[in-house]
Each structure stands twice: as structure tokens, then as C-alpha cells.
Amino acid sequence: MNAPRAQPAAPSRGFLGRRIFTTDHRALAILYLLLGLAAVIVGTLLSLVIRIHRVWPTVPFPLYGILRPEDYLAVVTMHGTLMVFFVLTVVPQSAFPNLVLPAQIGTDRMAFPRLNAAAFWLTLASFCVLVAAFFVPQGAPISGWTSYPPLSAIAATGPGQGAGMDCWLFAIGLFCIAAVASSANFLATILARRGPGMSFGRLPLTVWSWLTSSALTVIAFSTLFAAAAMLFADRHCGTSFFIPASEVISGIARTGGGGSPLLWLHLFWFFGHPEVYISILPGMGLASALLANFTRRPVLGYRVMVVATLTIGFLGLGVWGHHMFVSGMNPYAGTAFGLTTIAIAVPSSAEVLTWLAMLFRGRMRFTTPMLFTLGFISFFIAGGLTGPILAQPALDAYLHNTFFVVAHFHLVMAMAGVFSLFAGIYYWYPLLTGRLMNEMLGKAHFWVSLIGAYGTFFPMHFAGLAGEPRHYAQLAGPVESFPSLIPVERGITFAALTLAAAQLIFLFNVFSSARKGVRAGENPWRATTHEWCPGTHPRTRGEPYLYGPNSGDTEDFLPQWELAPPYPSGLKPE
């Protein structure tokens, strides 16, 4: 009997080939994290330019000079676009699920690996096109990250509205395609590739949050893609979806059209408000998981938390109009949107109360991931409390387009979102490197960031109440209250510089710990979800536990893979 012939070995690919053509979800997670790091560095530098210019408007910047008003608007536009899309969307909704989602549901790969890889490269292409807007004739767009027409629909409306605006639209179009493709892959993976015994009743809350945010992404980003395509057609194809019948631009009367800028507002904010939950829902799921782990308590009210997550996603599709109270919409429609905004506070409050209940009498371990989780909850509450204020049309008419709004969304979305990202990175860092990040540096990073964040954004509430408008290059005009706000602006700027400096601690910790950090072992946090299952991840194989019976961690707290139903939280009841 002839022995079977050996199969020829697959040709080896070089380093670039393995990175460019990889379909491994863990490798793609690292690439997404590096892309997010590049975006946050550029976005943070732009935010410092904003703050410095507002306090010292005549200070020249290196290699550029004094910032003109139109340049200031371009910086604001690019800062908002980079942070919203390439940081607060890419990292929680693309990087983290690629890192741990398959393992958490008991599978070894994504449903569509090639589609998953293509989504990353489209996202990278989108980032490159957006950054290229700085270098095209007339410079980057100046319409803000919302790009309201008709100014954004006509190139003659000002500097940056030519090729720079086209770059913005093309980048957003690529990003929408990538986001929809990535989310469709996550939905298919969760629905069709769960491991044996992994029923919906046993999914970790992180998976429920990714399921909900992925569904929102498919709906919201498809709408934004259509809106961007329509705006591009208005600019280059002679259509008039958003250009009104008559408009005077730069002293020149333009006739024709017949479109409505209000249509853009409806389409954009139908994407824009679900985007808040696309960014924050993964953080909410991660907060639930980390609180359960570091308080050594089961997730309280698992089914309530699942229903709250799904309800937030559903209601999030019906509140976009509260961004448009001053747009001239029907007052009755404004009342309806105000009521739905109040309604979405109910499931959000249910989640917050559950987190606080888990903290009560919990055996907390104040590790760095736990501290950033507590910071996330703090910002979520502090920013969320001003949400019902802006949901009232009468109050929003005064506060709209002031720094009160800037304070609100930076606390509830930006800072809460970023602190959840830090919690996830510190928590899952052993899966990336096999080592732990330095705890002393991590705690220093947390406290300086917390103080800097509150010092930056909390005083903006008072500036907004005083009527200070946003998007203005500097404080000027006859209003007597504005000169009194200059000390507030200076304090905000110094706090922003402190917040940015704190991130140098984080960067040093990330790269130094990759080489010199303490070896993590297979389950350094004594976690209970499947990504920490022994032998699951190649970076942590063969190392002993840091926490266990021999290290004083004697809680009766078994991993999910050792439990039998019906413990849907993945934690053994006390």
C-alpha cells in the first residue's frame, strides 16, 4: 500500500505580505489600534492648536505662522472628523471586537475574514484621503464635521470648500463603506458562528453591545453614505438636493436649485445621533464586564441589561431631531423629539443604577482598568445629566451652538468614550503582548487625565451659559460678558495642555511594557469570559496565573467555560 504523498508547503510571505494580505482578526485588531493611535495623535495636536489660538490669537505656530479665522475653522473641522470617526468609532467598534469577539463567543475566526480585512484597508484609505485635505489647493474644509449646506455644496463659498471639501466627502464615503462591511461581518459572526452551548442567553454583555452597535452602524452609515453621495452630486453633477431655489454666494445670486438644506440636517443627524451610541455602547458593555470582574460579583440583572442595551439602540434611531430645534422644524415635531430624548434616559439610567449596585459591597480591586471604568461611569453620568436640559426646545434655543453643547458632548461621548478605550487597552493588553502594563504609570495616567478632562470641559458649561458661541476664532464683539470669560478660557487651555501631557505617560507605558512589562500569564485578571480561556490566545499560553488560590484571590468565582447553564452572566452566583 502506497503511503500518501506529502502536500507541498505553502509559500512563505514576507513581513509586508503577511500584514497586507492578512485575514487574521487579531492582526487586524493591532492595525486598527495603530490607525486609531495615529488619528488620536493628530486630533489631539489639532485640539491644542484650537485652545492656544483662542487664548493667544496672535501667537504664530511653528512652520505656519498666525492662524487665520478660516484656518481655525479648518482645524475645528478636521479635529472633529478625526476624533469622531477614526478614534471613537474605529477603536471600540472595529479594533476591540476584532481582538476578542470570536473568542468570547467560542469560535476561532470571523464569518467573512476577507471582507473584514478589506474593511480595514478601506478605513486606512479613508484616513489618508482625509489628511490629504490639508495639502490640496485652498486647504482643508471649513464647514465643521457636520458640513451643513448650502455652504458645503458650493465651492465658491470660501477657502477650503473646493478640493478640501471633496476630500472630506470622498473620505466619509470610503469610511461608510468600510464601517458597514465591518459591522455586517460582526453581525454574521455573532449570529452564525457562536460555539457549542453559547446561546443568546449566555453572551457576554460586551457581545450584546457590539451586536447592537453593529446593527446601528449598518443603518446609520448607509444613510450617511447616501447623504454624502447626494452632496457630492450637488457639487459636481448639477443636482440640487440641498441647494435652495435662490441663494446669494459671495455677492453672486444663484438661481435654480429647489432643494432644501434641511434635508441634509435630517439625513446627517439620523446618522449623527446613533453615532453617539455606536461609540458609547461598547464602552457600556465593557464597563459591565470589568465591574463584574473587579468587584468579584455577578452582573446584576443580566436580562435587564440586555434589554436596556437593545432599547438604547432602538430609541437612538428616533431622537435625531433634538439637534434641529432651532432649524425651523415644526414645533410639534420638536416636542416629539424632546420626549423621545427623555425616554432614552430611562434605559441609560437603568444601566447606571446597575453599575452602582454592583459597586455596593463589592470586593473591589482598584487596578488600572477598574479605575478607568469608574472614570467612564463618572463622565457618563456628568455628561448625561445635561442631556435632558438640551432636550428641552426652549432651553436649547438659548444654549444651542454655545460652549454648553461642547461641554455636554465632550463629557458624555468624548471623555467617557476615551476612558472606556483606555480601560479596554489596559485590560486586554496581555492579549496583544503577553505582558501587563505598569500599574504605577497606569494609575498616574488615570488621575492626571481625570483632573485634566474635568478641568477642560466642565468650565465650558459656564461659558455656554454666559452665551459664548463655539466655532468663533476668538472672543470679540460688544457683549460685555465675553471679556470676563478670558480667565475661564485660559484655565481651560492650561487644563487641556495637562490632559494632553498625561497621554505621554500612556504612550511610554504602552511601548515600554511591551518589552519590559511583567509577564501576564493566561488569565492575569482572573476573568471569566472566553478570551481568557487557557490556550485560547497565543500570546498568553504556558504562563501561570498571577491571581489564584496561591495569591490570596480565593473568591468563589468560576470562569464561564467551567459553568453550566443557567448562569447567563458567566459568573457563579454567590
C-alpha positions in Angstrom: 0.0 0.0 0.0 1.4 3.3 -1.1 1.9 6.0 1.6 0.1 9.3 1.0 2.3 11.9 -0.6 3.2 14.9 1.5 1.5 18.1 0.4 3.8 20.9 -0.7 4.4 23.6 1.9 2.6 26.8 1.3 5.0 29.5 0.1 6.0 31.8 2.9 5.2 35.5 2.6 7.4 38.3 3.8 6.6 40.7 6.6 4.7 43.2 4.4 2.9 40.3 2.7 1.7 38.9 6.0 0.5 42.3 7.1 -1.1 43.5 3.8 -2.9 40.2 2.9 -3.6 39.0 6.5 -7.2 38.0 7.3 -6.3 37.1 10.9 -8.7 39.1 13.1 -6.1 39.6 15.9 -3.6 41.1 13.4 -6.3 43.4 12.1 -7.1 44.5 15.6 -3.5 45.6 16.0 -3.6 47.5 12.7 -6.9 49.2 13.8 -5.3 50.2 17.1 -2.3 51.7 15.3 -4.6 53.6 13.0 -6.6 54.9 16.0 -3.3 55.9 17.6 -2.3 57.9 14.6 -5.7 59.6 14.4 -5.7 60.5 18.1 -2.3 62.0 17.9 -3.2 64.2 15.0 -6.6 65.1 16.5 -5.1 65.9 19.9 -2.5 68.2 18.3 -5.3 70.0 16.4 -7.2 70.4 19.7 -4.2 72.1 21.3 -4.0 74.4 18.3 -7.6 75.4 18.9 -7.1 76.0 22.6 -3.9 78.0 22.2 -5.4 80.2 19.4 -8.5 81.0 21.5 -6.3 82.3 24.3 -3.4 83.8 22.3 -4.8 84.5 18.9 -1.7 86.4 17.6 0.8 83.7 18.6 2.5 82.3 15.5 2.7 78.5 15.2 6.0 76.8 14.1 6.3 76.3 10.3 3.0 78.1 9.7 2.6 81.5 11.4 -0.5 83.2 12.7 -3.7 81.2 12.3 -6.3 83.0 10.2 -10.0 82.6 11.0 -10.6 80.3 8.1 -7.7 78.2 9.2 -9.2 78.0 12.6 -12.4 76.6 11.1 -10.4 74.1 9.1 -8.7 72.9 12.3 -12.0 72.5 14.1 -13.5 70.6 11.2 -10.6 68.2 10.9 -10.3 67.7 14.7 -14.0 66.7 15.0 -13.9 64.4 12.0 -10.8 62.6 13.1 -11.9 62.1 16.6 -15.5 61.1 15.9 -14.8 58.7 13.0 -11.2 57.4 13.4 -11.0 57.3 17.2 -14.4 57.0 18.8 -15.7 54.7 16.1 -12.7 52.7 14.9 -11.3 51.6 18.2 -14.4 50.5 20.1 -16.3 49.3 17.1 -13.6 47.7 15.0 -10.4 47.2 17.0 -11.8 45.7 20.2 -14.2 43.2 18.6 -11.6 42.0 16.2 -9.3 41.3 19.2 -11.7 39.4 21.4 -15.2 38.9 19.8 -14.6 35.5 18.2 -13.0 34.1 21.4 -15.8 35.5 23.5 -18.5 33.6 21.6 -16.4 30.4 21.2 -15.2 30.5 17.6 -11.8 30.8 16.0 -12.4 33.2 13.2 -14.8 35.8 11.8 -17.6 34.9 9.4 -16.1 36.8 6.5 -12.3 37.2 7.1 -11.6 38.7 3.7 -14.4 41.2 4.0 -13.1 42.0 7.5 -9.6 42.7 6.0 -10.9 44.8 3.2 -12.8 46.9 5.7 -9.6 47.9 7.4 -7.8 48.9 4.2 -10.8 51.0 3.1 -10.7 52.7 6.6 -7.0 53.4 6.2 -7.6 54.8 2.7 -10.3 57.0 4.1 -7.9 58.3 6.7 -5.2 59.1 4.1 -7.7 60.9 1.9 -8.9 63.0 4.8 -5.4 64.0 6.0 -4.6 64.9 2.3 -7.2 67.7 2.6 -4.5 69.7 4.5 -2.3 69.7 1.4 -4.7 70.4 -1.5 -5.2 73.9 -3.0 -7.3 76.2 -0.7 -6.7 73.8 2.2 -8.9 71.7 4.4 -12.7 72.1 4.6 -14.2 74.7 7.0 -17.8 73.5 7.3 -17.3 71.7 10.6 -17.7 67.9 10.9 -21.4 68.4 10.2 -20.8 70.1 6.8 -24.1 71.9 6.6 -25.2 73.0 3.1 -25.6 75.2 1.1 -22.1 76.5 2.1 -20.6 72.9 1.8 -22.5 72.4 -1.5 -20.9 75.3 -3.4 -17.1 75.6 -3.8 -17.3 79.4 -4.1 -18.5 79.9 -0.5 -14.9 80.2 0.8 -11.5 78.7 1.2 -11.4 75.0 1.8 -14.7 74.4 0.1 -13.1 73.3 -3.1 -10.8 70.2 -3.3 -10.6 70.1 0.5 -14.4 69.6 0.8 -14.2 66.9 -2.0 -11.6 65.1 0.0 -13.8 65.2 3.1 -16.8 63.8 1.2 -14.7 61.1 -0.5 -13.1 60.1 2.8 -16.5 59.9 4.5 -17.8 57.8 1.7 -15.0 55.3 2.0 -15.4 55.2 5.8 -19.1 54.4 5.4 -18.5 51.5 3.1 -15.8 50.1 5.5 -17.9 50.6 8.6 -20.9 48.8 7.0 -18.8 45.9 5.7 -17.1 45.5 9.1 -20.3 45.6 11.0 -22.0 43.2 8.7 -19.2 40.8 9.4 -19.6 41.2 13.1 -23.3 40.6 12.9 -22.9 37.5 10.8 -20.2 36.2 13.2 -22.4 36.7 16.3 -25.5 35.3 14.8 -24.0 32.3 12.9 -20.6 31.3 14.4 -21.3 31.0 18.1 -19.7 28.0 19.7 -21.5 25.0 21.1 -23.6 26.0 24.1 -23.1 29.7 23.5 -26.8 30.6 23.4 -28.0 34.2 23.3 -28.7 33.9 27.0 -25.1 33.3 27.7 -23.5 36.0 25.5 -21.3 38.4 27.5 -22.6 42.0 27.7 -19.7 43.2 25.5 -21.0 41.0 22.7 -24.6 42.3 23.2 -23.2 45.9 22.9 -21.3 45.1 19.7 -24.4 43.4 18.3 -26.5 46.5 18.9 -23.9 49.0 17.8 -23.2 46.9 14.6 -26.8 47.0 13.7 -26.9 50.8 14.3 -23.8 51.1 12.1 -25.3 49.4 9.1 -28.4 51.6 9.3 -26.7 54.9 10.2 -23.6 54.8 8.0 -25.7 53.7 5.0 -27.8 56.8 5.4 -24.7 59.0 5.7 -23.2 57.4 2.6 -26.4 58.3 0.7 -26.3 61.9 2.0 -22.6 62.3 1.1 -23.2 61.0 -2.4 -26.1 63.5 -2.8 -23.9 66.4 -1.6 -21.1 65.3 -4.0 -23.7 65.3 -6.8 -24.8 68.8 -5.9 -21.2 70.0 -6.1 -20.3 68.3 -9.4 -23.3 66.9 -11.2 -25.7 69.8 -11.4 -28.3 68.3 -8.9 -29.9 70.3 -6.2 -30.8 68.0 -3.3 -29.6 70.6 -0.8 -29.3 73.9 -2.7 -32.3 76.1 -2.4 -34.0 77.9 -5.3 -32.2 81.2 -4.8 -29.1 81.9 -2.8 -26.5 84.7 -2.8 -23.0 83.4 -2.5 -20.1 85.8 -2.3 -22.3 88.6 -3.7 -23.4 86.4 -6.7 -27.0 85.5 -6.9 -27.5 81.8 -7.8 -30.9 80.6 -9.2 -32.3 77.2 -9.9 -32.0 74.5 -7.4 -35.1 73.9 -5.4 -33.5 71.7 -2.8 -33.6 72.0 0.9 -30.6 72.3 3.3 -33.0 71.0 6.0 -32.9 67.6 4.2 -29.2 67.3 4.9 -29.8 68.0 8.6 -32.3 65.2 8.7 -30.1 62.7 6.9 -26.9 63.7 8.7 -28.4 63.7 12.2 -30.2 60.4 11.5 -26.6 59.2 11.3 -25.2 61.6 13.9 -27.1 60.7 17.0 -26.9 56.9 16.6 -23.2 57.5 16.1 -23.1 58.6 19.8 -24.4 55.1 20.8 -22.2 53.4 18.3 -19.3 55.0 20.1 -20.5 54.6 23.7 -22.4 51.2 23.7 -19.2 49.2 23.5 -17.9 51.1 26.5 -21.1 50.4 28.4 -20.7 46.7 27.7 -17.1 46.7 28.7 -17.9 48.6 31.9 -20.4 45.9 32.9 -17.8 43.2 32.3 -15.0 44.9 34.1 -17.1 45.9 37.1 -18.2 42.2 37.5 -14.6 41.1 37.3 -13.0 43.6 39.6 -15.8 43.6 42.2 -16.0 39.7 42.1 -19.7 39.9 41.7 -22.1 38.6 39.0 -23.7 41.0 36.6 -26.8 42.1 38.4 -30.0 41.9 36.3 -28.4 40.4 33.2 -31.6 40.3 31.2 -32.4 43.9 32.3 -29.0 45.0 31.0 -29.5 43.2 27.7 -33.0 44.8 27.2 -31.6 48.2 28.2 -28.8 47.9 25.6 -31.3 46.9 22.8 -33.7 49.6 23.9 -31.0 52.3 23.8 -30.1 51.2 20.2 -33.8 51.2 19.1 -34.6 54.6 20.7 -31.3 56.0 19.4 -32.8 55.9 15.9 -35.6 58.2 16.9 -34.0 61.2 18.6 -32.1 62.9 15.8 -34.4 65.8 15.7 -33.2 67.3 19.0 -30.2 68.5 17.1 -32.5 70.6 15.0 -34.7 72.6 17.4 -33.5 75.9 16.0 -33.7 74.8 12.3 -37.3 75.9 11.8 -38.9 72.5 12.2 -42.5 72.1 13.2 -42.8 72.8 17.0 -44.9 69.7 17.4 -42.1 67.6 15.9 -39.7 69.3 18.3 -41.9 68.3 21.2 -41.9 64.7 20.0 -38.2 64.6 19.7 -37.8 66.1 23.1 -40.0 63.3 24.6 -38.0 60.5 22.9 -34.8 62.0 24.2 -36.2 61.9 27.7 -37.3 58.3 27.1 -33.9 57.2 26.1 -32.6 58.3 29.5 -34.7 55.5 31.1 -32.6 52.5 29.9 -29.4 54.5 30.3 -30.4 55.2 33.9 -31.1 51.5 34.4 -27.6 50.6 33.3 -26.1 53.3 35.6 -28.1 52.1 38.6 -27.0 48.5 37.9 -23.3 49.6 37.9 -23.7 51.4 41.1 -25.4 48.4 42.7 -22.5 46.2 41.6 -20.1 48.6 43.4 -22.1 48.4 46.6 -20.4 46.0 48.9 -18.3 44.6 46.1 -14.8 43.4 46.8 -13.2 45.9 44.5 -9.6 45.7 43.2 -8.5 49.1 42.1 -6.5 48.0 39.1 -5.9 50.5 36.3 -8.7 49.0 34.1 -11.0 49.3 37.1 -10.1 53.0 37.6 -10.7 53.9 34.0 -14.0 52.1 34.2 -15.0 54.2 37.2 -13.9 57.3 35.2 -16.1 56.2 32.3 -19.1 56.0 34.6 -18.3 59.3 36.1 -18.1 61.1 32.8 -21.2 59.2 31.5 -23.2 60.5 34.5 -21.8 64.0 34.5 -22.4 64.5 30.7 -25.7 62.7 30.7 -27.2 65.0 33.3 -27.1 67.9 30.9 -28.7 65.8 28.1 -32.3 66.4 29.4 -31.5 70.1 29.6 -30.7 70.3 25.9 -33.7 68.0 25.1 -36.0 70.9 26.0 -36.6 73.1 22.9 -37.0 76.3 25.0 -33.6 75.8 26.7 -31.9 74.5 23.6 -32.9 77.7 21.7 -30.5 79.6 24.0 -27.8 77.1 24.6 -27.6 75.8 21.0 -24.2 76.4 19.3 -22.7 77.6 22.6 -19.9 76.0 24.6 -22.5 74.4 26.8 -23.1 71.9 24.0 -19.4 71.4 23.5 -19.1 70.6 27.2 -22.0 68.2 27.1 -20.9 66.0 24.1 -17.2 66.1 25.1 -18.1 64.7 28.6 -20.7 62.1 27.6 -19.2 61.0 24.3 -15.5 62.0 24.0 -14.2 61.6 27.5 -16.5 58.7 28.5 -15.6 57.0 25.2 -11.9 57.6 25.6 -11.8 56.4 29.2 -13.6 53.2 28.1 -10.9 52.8 25.4 -8.2 53.2 28.0 -9.9 50.6 30.2 -10.1 48.2 27.3 -6.5 48.7 26.3 -5.1 48.2 29.8 -7.4 45.2 30.3 -6.7 43.4 27.0 -3.1 44.5 26.7 -1.9 41.0 27.7 -3.7 39.5 24.7 -1.6 41.8 22.5 1.8 41.4 24.1 1.6 38.7 26.7 2.6 41.3 29.3 0.9 43.6 31.8 1.2 47.4 31.6 2.9 49.1 34.5 0.3 49.7 37.2 2.0 52.7 38.8 2.3 54.5 35.5 -1.3 53.5 34.6 -2.7 55.0 37.8 -0.7 58.2 37.3 -2.1 58.3 33.8 -5.6 57.9 35.1 -5.5 60.6 37.8 -3.8 63.3 35.7 -6.2 62.5 32.8 -9.2 62.7 35.1 -8.3 66.0 36.5 -7.3 67.4 33.1 -10.5 66.3 31.5 -12.8 67.8 34.1 -10.7 70.9 34.2 -11.0 71.2 30.4 -14.7 70.5 29.8 -16.6 71.2 33.0 -16.0 75.0 32.9 -17.3 75.1 29.4 -20.8 74.8 30.9 -20.4 78.2 32.5 -19.0 79.7 29.3 -22.0 78.4 27.4 -24.5 79.7 30.0 -22.8 83.1 29.5 -23.6 82.9 25.8 -20.1 82.2 24.4 -20.6 80.8 20.9 -18.4 78.0 19.6 -16.7 78.0 16.2 -15.6 81.5 16.7 -11.8 82.0 16.3 -11.6 84.4 19.2 -13.7 86.3 21.7 -14.7 89.7 20.3 -17.7 91.9 19.9 -19.8 94.3 22.1 -21.1 91.7 24.6 -19.8 92.8 28.0 -19.7 89.3 29.5 -17.1 87.9 27.0 -14.1 89.7 28.4 -14.9 88.2 31.8 -14.6 84.7 30.2 -11.0 85.2 29.2 -9.7 83.8 32.5 -12.0 80.8 32.1 -10.6 80.2 28.6 -7.1 80.4 29.9 -7.9 77.9 32.7 -9.5 75.5 30.1 -6.4 75.8 27.9 -4.0 75.0 30.7 -6.1 72.0 31.7 -6.2 70.9 28.1 -2.4 71.0 27.9 -2.3 69.0 31.2 -4.7 66.4 29.7 -2.5 66.1 26.5 0.7 65.8 28.5 -0.9 62.9 30.5 -1.1 60.9 27.3 2.7 60.9 27.1 2.6 58.7 30.2 0.3 56.3 28.4 2.4 56.1 25.3 5.5 55.5 27.3 3.7 52.8 29.2 2.4 51.1 26.1 5.8 50.8 24.3 8.0 50.1 27.4 5.7 47.5 28.8 5.7 45.6 25.5 9.4 44.8 26.2 9.8 45.1 29.9 6.4 44.5 31.4 5.6 41.7 33.8 4.6 38.5 32.1 0.8 38.3 32.3 0.1 34.6 32.3 -3.0 33.1 30.7 -5.5 34.9 32.9 -3.9 37.7 34.8 -7.2 39.4 35.8 -8.9 36.1 36.9 -11.5 36.9 34.3 -14.5 34.7 33.4 -15.0 35.2 29.6 -13.7 33.0 26.9 -10.9 35.2 25.5 -9.1 34.3 28.7 -9.7 30.6 28.5 -6.4 28.7 28.8 -4.8 28.2 25.5 -7.1 30.5 23.6 -4.7 33.2 22.8 -1.1 32.5 21.5 0.3 35.5 23.5 -0.6 34.1 26.9 -0.1 30.4 26.6 2.0 28.4 29.0 2.2 31.0 31.7 0.9 30.6 35.3 -1.9 32.7 36.8 -1.0 35.8 38.7 -4.2 35.6 40.6 -5.5 32.4 42.2 -5.6 30.3 45.4 -1.9 30.8 46.0 -2.0 34.6 45.6 -4.9 35.3 48.0 -7.6 35.5 45.3 -9.8 32.9 46.9 -13.2 34.2 45.7 -15.7 31.5 44.7 -15.7 32.8 41.2 -15.6 30.4 38.3 -14.8 31.1 34.6 -17.7 30.9 32.1 -16.2 27.9 30.4 -16.4 25.9 33.6 -20.1 26.8 34.3 -23.2 25.1 33.2 -26.5 26.9 32.4 -28.4 28.8 33.6 -25.8 31.4 34.6 -26.2 33.8 31.7 -23.8 36.4 33.2 -21.0 33.9 33.0 -20.4 34.2 36.8 -21.2 31.8 39.5 -23.8 33.2 42.0 -22.7 33.9 45.5 
